[in-house]
Amino acid sequence: MSNLETQLLFDPICGMWLEPQEVASTYTYLQVTYAFCCGQCRDLFARAPEFHVAQLAHEPRQSAGYRCPHQC
């Protein structure tokens, strides 16, 4: 992992890499806080956090593939 990636936060729903000031929302599940680019991504995660956490356990940098309005 590069130094740049260690400063960025991964949105597990849309796959965006966010700088800390770009984080629009967070969600804490099992004492781990996840960062999101928008409320829509957070809401999708919150509907089934156990599913997304299991997916991240197998593929840490694989997103759910959601194309949110914040992606270009």
N, C-alpha and C positions, 0 to 999 in steps of 0.2 A: 504494500500500500504506500503510495507516495505521500509526501508531506502535505500536498494540496488536498488529497482525499481525507486526511486526518482532521482537517479544518472544516470540511464540509459535512453536512448531515444528509442522509438518504431518505427520501420519501418512499416508503415501501409500496405505495399504491400506484403512483404514476412513474416512479423511477427517477425523478428529478434529484439532482445534487444541489443542496441549498447551503448558502452561507448563513451563519447564525442570524443575521439581520433579515434574511429572506423568509424565515420560518413564520408562517401565518398562524399555525395552530399546532398543538401537541396533544398527545393522548398517552396516559400512563396505564400500562397493563402488566401485572405481576412485577411491579416495582421497576419497570423499564419504561423510559419515556421515549416515544417515537415522535419524529418531527414531520410536519406536512406543509405543503406549499399553499394549501387552501382548506377551508372548512369542508368542502366536498370530499376531498381525499381522507380527511380525518373521519368523517361520518361513515364512509365506506369501510374503513378499517374498524371502526367501533361496532359495526353491525356483526362482525365475525372476527374478533381479535385472535381467537385461538387458531383459526385457519391461517391467518396471515403470519402469525408468529411461527407456526409449524413450517410454513413455506420458507420463511427467512432462515430457519434452522438448517434447512437443506440447501438453500441457494441464497446466501446472505446479500447478494447484490442483484437479485432478480425481483422485479416489481410485479405487481398484480396485472400490469398491462393496461391499466385505466388511462385513457387519454383525457386529462382534465383540461379545463379552459386556460390554464396557465402555461401549458406546454406550447411551444411554437413548432 
